[in-house]
Amino acid sequence: MAAKPQSALDAAALTELERRIVERLVSELRDELGKDLRAVWLYGSRARGDAILDHADVDRKSDVDLMVLAEGGRARHGQKAFDLAYAIAKAEGDSPVWYSVFVADPDWLRGRRQIRSFFVQEVDRDKIVLAGSALA
């Protein structure tokens, strides 16, 4: 019997519900953004695996940070990505407030890398590629 393929999310600090929401969101983004989609990354404490998952203490719970890189960036796809994340979280029974979706254009990323943006350096260090590539 063949082993089950390993998911990119296996190392992430996500509950089963959060994992389901993220996987569904990535699938919907692929469908909705089509050829404009270049990458979807999980970053931050959830990607590093050191997030606080305690739902009882909402002041300490970590959000799920996702970066979507698509041609046209936030201007063309920002609202669509936000709406998808909101609708999927609600449909799955979780609060959309825990899902932070940052949408940017690949040119924005190249420019931020060029100036050695601290934020982008942190994202690049910790990211888990869920769709597309690392856009090296």
Summary of the structure (lengths in Angstrom):
residues: 136
radius of gyration: 14.8
end to end distance: 36.0
largest distance: 49.3
contacts: 387
relative contact order: 0.21
helix: 51%
strand: 18%
